Amino acid sequence: MKHIRLFLIVLLAAPLAGCFGGLKRLKVVDYTDQRVGDLSITKKMIGKREFLFFSTNKEGVFLDGNVQGVITDYQGNPIEGVTVTVRPDTGKAQAGGGEELPAEENANSSINLSFAPGISDTQGLYKIHFSLPVTDDEVDVRGKLVYNPGWDQQKLNLGKAYEPQMKDSPFRLYYNLKSGFLAFAEGVRKIIVQPVGEGQGRMKNLPGSKAPEPAKPAAPSETAPAAAGAAEEDLFKGFDFGQ
């Protein structure tokens, strides 16, 4: 019986070694314009396989990397400390503030899409670390990037916050392990225009509204001079995400 168990273990280990052992060097044909980077392939235990006389660990192949971007104000100045999170389609929150989404489940295993929140640094750069299962030599994930999701609560508690111009944007991340094709696409973007010029004839007036005029600072009153450190002009009403 002992020899039979040993034979079965060797027999099952051979195809597993072929699948997960000696992973090839990661090939990347980047169509993301450096939006996705720091890629690597890892192996993780995702459950156990139960057999008649023994059990073995079940491993999966995962693509690890970062989705990155830049947070600025309207004048292009980098803004530090702004949080950007990922909300996968039908995902559920996991411990630590990330998001996870079951991708494959059976009685003995489960695989999750994992995204860690990114926080902008002094250069305005944020990186969202992900770990995504490779299924049939592909990674294909959809979801939303959510920009500074707690800004309204922060403003309520602290009296000030960075309100994003765009609250969220849909995305799709795709990678093919064999070809190395890597793509990151965001959904429909809102572009703002304003009418200019006077025009002639039927085109005398264009519909649409113009950008609001900048508020003029109120002159200090003689009876109530402006106090030092008065409320600053709100330069950070929203952020420019490449619109």
N, C-alpha and C positions, 0 to 999 in steps of 0.2 A: 504493500500500500504506500509506503514511504517513497519507493522508486516511482510509482505512478504519479504521486503528487509532484515530485521534482520534475518529471517529464512534462506534465501539464503546465507547470510554471514556465519552463524554458520554452515550450511551444507557444505560449501566449506572449511571452516577453519579446520574442523575435519580431513580430510585426509592430509591436509598440516601439521598439528601438528604431525600426525603420521609419516610423511616422514622426517621432519626437526627438530621436537622437541625432546629433550632428546637424543642427539647423544651418541652412545655407546663409551666406552673407546677405543681408537685407538689400534688395534692389529697389530703388526709388526713382521714378520718373515724375518729377514734381510739377503739377499743374496748379499749385495753390499760391504761387507767388510768395513763398515763405510764410504763409499763414499757418501751416502745420509743419512741425519740425521735431528734432530730437527723437527720431523713430528708432525703435528696437523691437525685437521679437523675444518674448519670454514664454516659459512654460510654467503652468500653475496647476496645482491639484484641485480638481473640481468635484471630486466625489470618490466613491469606491465601486468596484465591480464585485458582486457577490457570486461565488461559484459554489459547487457542491461541498468541497472540502476546504476552501480557502477564499480569501478576498484579495484584490489588488487595488492599488491607487489608480484612479482615473485622472489623466492629465489632459490639459487643453493648451492650445497655442494662442497667445494673445499679442496684439499689437499695442505697444506703449508709445506715448509721445505727448506733444503739447500743441494745443491751439493757442495762438498768440495774436495780440492786437495792441493798439495804442489808444489811450484815453487823453483827450486834450480839452481845452476850453475853446470858445469861438475864435480866439486869437491864435490858436495853435500851440498854446503853452501846455506842457505836460502836467497832468494832475495825478497826484499820489493818493493811494488809499481807497480807490474805487473798486468795488467788488463786481466781478462778472461770473455768472454761473451758467451751467448747461442744464436744460430741462429736456431729457430724452422723451420721445413720444411715449405716452402712457407710462412714464417712469414713476418711481416712488422714491421718496427721500431716504437716504441712509445716514448712519451716524457720522458726525463730522461736517455736516452741511452739504455733502455731495449728493449726487443723484445716481440711482441704479435702476436697471431695467432687466427683468428676467428675459434671457434670450433662449435658453434651452433648459428644460426641467424634466426629470423623471424621478422615480422613487429614491434614487441614490445620489443624484447630482443636481447642481444648478450652476448656471453661468450668468454673470451679471455684467452689464455695461457700467463702467465706473468713470465718473468725472469729478475731479477735485476743483473747488472754486479757485479762481485766479484773482489776485489783488494787484492793482497797478503800483509800480515802484516810482522812484524819483524821476525816471525818464518817461513815465506814463505807460510803460510796457507791462502787460499782464500775460500770464501763461496759465492755461487750464490743462492740468495733466489728465490724460485719459489712459485707460487700459481696456481694450475691446477684444472680444473673442474673434478668432479667425475661423469662419465657417465655410467649408468648400473653397478654401484658398481665397476668401474674400472677407472684407469688412465693409459693411454698408449700413450706416447709422443716420437717422434723421432726428431732429429735435429743434430746440430754440436756444439761442444765446440770450440771456436775460441780464440787462445792464443795471447795476446798482439797485437791486430789487427792494432794498429796505430804505430808500431815500426818504419816502414820505413819513415813515415812522421815526427816522432819525431827525427829520426837521421838527416833528412834533415834540420829541424828547429834548433835543438840544437847541432848537430854534434856528438851525441852519443845516443845509445838506446840499449835495450835488444832485440836481435833477437831470436825468439823461434826456437828450433830445429824442432819442429812439429808445423806447422801453424794452423791446425785444426784437429779434429777427430770426426767422427760420433758417435752418442750414441742413446740408447733407454732406457727410464725410464718407468717401469711398476709397478703398485700397484693394488692389489685386496683388496677391503674393507672388504669382508666377511672372506677370508682366512688369510689376513694380509701379503700375499706374496709380498715382495718388491725386485725388481731386477733392476740393472743398468748395462748395457752392452755397451762397446765401440766397434767400428768397427775394420776392419782389421788394424793391426799395422805393421809398417815397421821395420824390424830387419836388422841391418847392420852387415856383417861378413867380415873377411879378410883372405886371404890364409896364412898359416904358414907352416914351415918345408920345406924339399927339396923333399921327396918322392922318389920312384924308378920306373923304367920301364915306362909304359904308364901314370902313375900318377906322373911323374917327376915334372910337372908344373901344378898348379891349376889355372884356370881362375879367374879373379877378381883383384881388386886393393887393395893395403894396405893403412892403415891410413897414412895421410901425416905426414912427419917428422916435429917436432916442430921447429919453426924458431929460428935461433941462433941470439942472440942480437949483433948488429953491434958494433965493437970496436970504442970508441970515437976518433975522429980525433984530431991530435995535433993542427991543425990550427982552428978547429971548435969544441971545447969540447961540450959534451952533456949538454943541458940546464937543470936546475932543474925543476922537474915536467914534464918531457917529456911524450909523449903519453904512457899510460899504456898498458900492454899486454892484448889483448882481451881474457879474460877468460870466457866471457859470450856469446859466439857465439850462443849458443842454450841452451835449457833446457832439463833435463832428466825427461820424463813423464812416467817412468816405462817401457821403452822399453827393 
